[in-house]
Amino acid sequence: MRFKKTELTHVEVDMTPMIDIVFQLIAFFMVISNFEQTQADERVRLPTDVLAQPPTVKPAHELVLNVGFVRDPDHGIPKQGPIVFHNSQFCRITETDSPHQVLIYNRSTGQNQTVETVPFAYRLEQEKRLFFDRGVSPAEEVTVIIRADTHVPTGLVQKLIQMSQETFTGSDGSSQEGFAKFALKAEMATDDRAFQPRGN
Amino acid sequence: MQFRNQKQPEKMEPQMAPMIDVVFLLLIFFMCTLRIISQEGDFNINMPAVAQAQTETPKLLPDFKIRLLADVETGQLVEIRFGQRSLGTGPRAFLLLQQTIKEQIAGSPYADEIEIEIDADFDLNYEHVISAVSACTGEVTGATTEGGRRTISRFVEKIKFAPPRQSQRPPVGG
């Protein structure tokens, strides 16, 4: 019996719909990627609240202070207390000038390592002077954004505010007022249950 | 004039494979770098230094004082006091605080002048202070959201902190 020979045809898959979908996916991920919160620090677990709303007007000048803990997976919150993460430096909320050594958990090695901390009062004074030298009044034009962890003792946040308020000597030798505007950051609660503690 | 062997122009098809490779790489990059972060909001506090604040005009109404007491060991909230009145602890106490302030302010012509002072124990966990600030400043009036935002009614704008107290925890070396 004879069969009619059929020629093999080269089937081409239409790629256009797939490329359309992939481009749409890329556009979606680009839009929802959060590039704005670059100064946010993952070592800070913010408290949640239903009333916390993103600001409608972004302050012209801001200084972000991240206060938190380098948590050890076995022991949780370290005993030496919270640390201010400022320009990749570890700072302690203290007025004393002397540097201090603390044990910080290193995630990459999984072990504690000794790190030298800097007193934050000195850094704050530098920040105030930097704003002043740029012609920006720290008291009137700068908002200090405090991003503090849920477990930071309130007294330390108050101390941080006090240190920010303190007067400083400008580069021209005049005495200037410190920061006066503060914004306490909190995460927007996803449900409507108010005043629920976040826990560990 | 006609030529023999005149070739038909070939249909040029762009090479799709490299473009698809790049597009998939981009897609994988964005998928991997995606961090799902909850939106952040803030509570604004205007707190000039003490010397600067004293030059302001005298107030018509006394400040409301909120006292937050903490457990020294854990930093958890033990009691909320509004003036001399104890409101208890936990989420219910914050709701009671919210209602009390709302009642005190309702109908007052000087509502804008009212300032609330939060006096917390040094060792109190910061999250309770945020809850107190939230309870003092406003409430959610509608569960529905408008573009991701809740409908909020604010009743107090001015919040300040009392000077920090002394820590009751023993100092930790190291």
Contacts between the chains, C-beta under 8 A, distances in Angstrom:
chain1	res1	chain2	res2	distance
A	15	B	16	5.4
A	15	B	20	7.1
A	18	B	20	8.0
A	19	B	16	7.6
A	19	B	19	7.8
A	19	B	20	6.8
A	19	B	23	6.9
A	22	B	20	7.6
A	22	B	23	5.2
A	22	B	24	7.0
A	22	B	27	6.0
A	23	B	23	6.9
A	25	B	27	5.7
A	26	B	23	6.8
A	26	B	26	5.4
A	26	B	27	5.4
A	26	B	30	6.2
A	29	B	27	7.2
A	29	B	30	3.4
A	29	B	31	6.2
A	29	B	34	6.0
A	30	B	30	6.1
A	32	B	34	7.0
A	33	B	30	6.2
A	33	B	33	6.5
A	33	B	34	6.0
A	34	B	35	6.7
A	34	B	37	5.4
A	37	B	37	6.4
A	37	B	40	7.0
A	40	B	37	7.2
A	40	B	40	7.4
A	46	B	40	6.7
A	47	B	126	6.4
A	47	B	127	3.6
A	47	B	130	4.3
A	47	B	131	7.4
A	48	B	38	7.6
A	49	B	41	7.4
A	49	B	130	5.6
A	49	B	131	6.7
A	49	B	134	4.7
A	50	B	134	7.2
A	50	B	140	5.3
A	50	B	150	6.6
A	51	B	41	7.5
A	51	B	43	7.6
A	51	B	134	4.4
A	51	B	137	6.6
A	51	B	138	5.7
A	51	B	139	7.6
A	51	B	140	6.9
A	51	B	150	7.8
A	51	B	152	6.0
A	52	B	40	7.0
A	52	B	41	3.0
A	52	B	42	6.5
A	52	B	43	6.9
A	52	B	130	7.9
A	52	B	134	7.4
A	53	B	41	4.3
A	53	B	42	7.8
A	53	B	149	6.2
A	53	B	150	7.3
A	53	B	152	6.7
A	54	B	39	5.8
A	54	B	40	6.7
A	54	B	41	5.3
A	54	B	42	7.7
A	55	B	41	7.7
A	55	B	42	6.0
A	55	B	44	7.9
A	79	B	172	4.8
A	79	B	174	7.6
A	80	B	172	5.7
A	80	B	174	5.6
A	81	B	172	6.9
A	101	B	174	7.8
A	102	B	174	6.5
A	103	B	174	6.1
A	139	B	48	6.9
A	139	B	52	7.6
A	143	B	44	7.8
A	145	B	42	6.9
A	148	B	126	5.0
A	149	B	126	6.8
A	150	B	125	6.1
A	150	B	126	6.1
A	150	B	127	4.0
A	151	B	75	6.7
A	151	B	125	5.3
A	151	B	126	7.1
A	151	B	127	7.6
A	152	B	125	7.5
A	152	B	126	4.5
A	153	B	75	6.3
A	153	B	122	5.9
A	153	B	123	5.0
A	153	B	124	6.8
A	153	B	125	7.3
A	153	B	126	7.3
A	153	B	167	6.9
A	153	B	169	8.0
A	154	B	68	7.7
A	154	B	70	7.9
A	154	B	120	4.5
A	154	B	121	7.1
A	154	B	122	6.7
A	154	B	123	7.7
A	154	B	124	4.5
A	154	B	125	7.3
A	154	B	126	5.5
A	154	B	128	7.6
A	154	B	129	5.0
A	154	B	164	7.8
A	155	B	120	7.7
A	155	B	121	7.5
A	155	B	122	3.0
A	155	B	123	6.8
A	155	B	124	7.8
A	155	B	164	4.4
A	155	B	165	6.3
A	155	B	166	8.0
A	155	B	167	5.9
A	156	B	122	7.9
A	157	B	126	5.8
A	157	B	129	7.4
A	158	B	120	7.8
A	158	B	122	7.9
A	158	B	161	5.4
A	158	B	163	7.4
A	158	B	164	3.9
A	159	B	164	5.6
A	161	B	47	6.3
A	161	B	161	6.6
A	162	B	163	7.7
A	162	B	164	7.0
A	165	B	47	6.7
A	165	B	48	6.9
A	165	B	49	4.2
A	165	B	50	8.0
A	166	B	49	6.9
A	167	B	49	6.9
A	177	B	48	7.3
A	177	B	49	6.4
A	177	B	52	6.1
A	178	B	49	6.2
A	180	B	46	6.6
A	180	B	47	6.4
A	180	B	48	4.1
A	180	B	49	7.1
A	180	B	52	7.2
A	181	B	44	7.2
A	181	B	45	7.8
A	181	B	46	5.9
A	181	B	47	8.0
A	182	B	44	7.4
A	182	B	45	4.5
A	182	B	46	7.6
A	182	B	47	5.9
A	183	B	42	4.1
A	183	B	43	6.9
A	183	B	44	5.2
A	183	B	45	7.2
A	184	B	42	6.2
A	184	B	43	4.6
A	184	B	45	6.4
A	184	B	130	6.4
A	184	B	133	6.6
A	185	B	40	5.4
A	185	B	41	7.4
A	185	B	42	5.1
A	186	B	40	7.1
A	186	B	41	6.0
A	186	B	42	7.0
A	186	B	43	7.0
A	186	B	130	5.1
A	186	B	134	7.7
A	187	B	38	4.6
A	187	B	39	7.5
A	187	B	40	5.8
A	187	B	41	7.6
A	188	B	38	5.8
A	188	B	39	4.7
A	188	B	40	6.9
A	188	B	41	5.1
A	190	B	38	6.7
A	192	B	140	6.4
A	192	B	143	5.3
A	192	B	150	7.8
A	193	B	91	7.8
A	194	B	91	6.8
A	194	B	94	7.0
A	194	B	95	6.8
A	194	B	98	8.0
A	194	B	134	7.5
A	194	B	135	7.9
A	194	B	139	8.0
A	194	B	140	7.1
A	195	B	91	4.2
A	195	B	94	3.9
A	195	B	95	6.8
A	195	B	131	4.6
A	195	B	134	7.2
A	195	B	135	6.7
A	196	B	91	6.2
A	197	B	125	8.0
A	197	B	127	5.8
A	197	B	128	7.5
A	197	B	131	7.8
A	198	B	127	5.8
